[in-house]
Amino acid sequence: MPMRNPCEQEPHRAWAAQLLEMLIDYRLIDYAWLTEDVFTVSDGGLRSLSVGQVLEEYGDRVVRMVTDVMEHSDLTTTQVPVPVGSPGPVPYISDVGDRLDEYARFWPRR
């Protein structure tokens, strides 16, 4: 089953699928596939993970990576064209190509 169609009745499964889709789109992992409740993930090696394992392992890594990019990248900005609410603008990297490069720089490959 492609990850783009996670079962809507199971939000954790959908969150795990969306997380892996984002990592694939940013070229931070090579491959992921969902069969029933087992994710096959290629991240420096092929592994089978449960929904909980995906969220625990990759969720924490994504948070650390984004935090490191926002704190250490010279390309990070808070200049946004629209307000995002209190406490103010969130840091981001506006250029998608720069984002791809910076996220990969801070993503520890296995």
C-alpha positions as CSV (number, residue, x, y, z in Angstrom):
1,M,0.0,0.0,0.0
2,P,1.5,3.4,-0.9
3,M,2.0,5.6,2.1
4,R,-0.1,8.4,0.5
5,N,-3.2,6.5,1.5
6,P,-2.9,5.7,5.2
7,C,-5.9,4.5,7.0
8,E,-7.9,7.5,8.3
9,Q,-9.1,5.5,11.3
10,E,-5.6,5.2,12.7
11,P,-4.0,8.7,13.2
12,H,-0.7,7.4,14.5
13,R,-0.3,5.3,11.3
14,A,-1.1,8.4,9.2
15,W,1.4,10.6,11.1
16,A,4.1,8.0,10.7
17,A,3.4,7.7,6.9
18,Q,3.4,11.5,6.5
19,L,6.7,11.8,8.5
20,L,8.4,9.3,6.2
21,E,6.9,10.9,3.1
22,M,8.5,14.2,4.2
23,L,11.8,12.6,4.7
24,I,11.7,11.0,1.3
25,D,10.7,14.3,-0.3
26,Y,13.6,16.0,1.3
27,R,15.9,13.1,0.3
28,L,16.8,12.4,3.9
29,I,15.9,8.7,3.6
30,D,16.0,6.7,0.5
31,Y,12.8,4.7,0.6
32,A,9.8,3.7,2.7
33,W,6.8,1.5,2.1
34,L,3.8,0.6,4.2
35,T,2.4,-2.9,4.2
36,E,-0.5,-3.3,6.6
37,D,1.1,-2.1,9.9
38,V,4.7,-2.6,9.0
39,F,6.9,0.2,7.5
40,T,9.9,-0.9,5.4
41,V,12.4,1.9,5.6
42,S,15.7,2.3,3.7
43,D,17.9,4.6,5.7
44,G,21.5,3.3,5.2
45,G,20.0,-0.3,5.4
46,L,16.6,-1.9,5.0
47,R,14.6,-2.2,8.2
48,S,11.0,-3.1,9.1
49,L,9.5,-0.8,11.8
50,S,6.2,-0.6,13.5
51,V,4.1,2.6,13.6
52,G,5.4,3.4,17.2
53,Q,9.0,2.8,16.2
54,V,8.7,5.1,13.2
55,L,7.3,7.9,15.3
56,E,9.7,7.4,18.2
57,E,12.9,7.2,16.1
58,Y,12.2,9.6,13.2
59,G,10.0,12.1,15.1
60,D,12.8,12.8,17.6
61,R,15.4,12.9,14.8
62,V,13.3,15.4,12.8
63,V,12.9,17.7,15.8
64,R,16.6,17.6,16.5
65,M,17.5,18.2,12.8
66,V,15.1,21.1,12.4
67,T,16.2,22.7,15.6
68,D,19.9,22.4,14.6
69,V,19.2,23.9,11.2
70,M,17.2,26.8,12.6
71,E,19.9,27.5,15.3
72,H,23.0,27.0,13.1
73,S,22.3,27.7,9.5
74,D,23.3,31.1,8.1
75,L,20.4,30.8,5.7
76,T,17.7,30.8,8.4
77,T,15.5,33.9,8.4
78,T,12.5,35.1,10.3
79,Q,11.5,37.6,7.6
80,V,8.1,36.4,6.4
81,P,5.5,38.2,4.3
82,V,2.6,37.3,6.6
83,P,2.2,37.3,10.4
84,V,2.2,33.9,12.0
85,G,0.9,34.9,15.4
86,S,2.4,35.2,18.8
87,P,5.2,35.2,19.8
88,G,6.2,36.2,16.3
89,P,7.6,34.8,13.0
90,V,9.0,31.3,13.0
91,P,12.5,30.7,11.6
92,Y,12.7,29.1,8.2
93,I,14.8,28.8,5.0
94,S,12.9,30.4,2.1
95,D,14.6,28.7,-0.8
96,V,13.6,25.1,-1.3
97,G,17.0,24.1,-2.7
98,D,18.8,25.7,0.2
99,R,16.4,23.8,2.5
100,L,17.3,20.5,0.9
101,D,21.0,21.2,1.3
102,E,20.7,22.4,4.9
103,Y,18.4,19.6,6.1
104,A,20.7,17.0,4.5
105,R,23.7,18.7,6.2
106,F,22.1,18.2,9.6
107,W,20.6,14.8,9.0
108,P,22.7,12.0,10.4
109,R,22.8,9.1,7.9
110,R,23.1,5.6,9.4
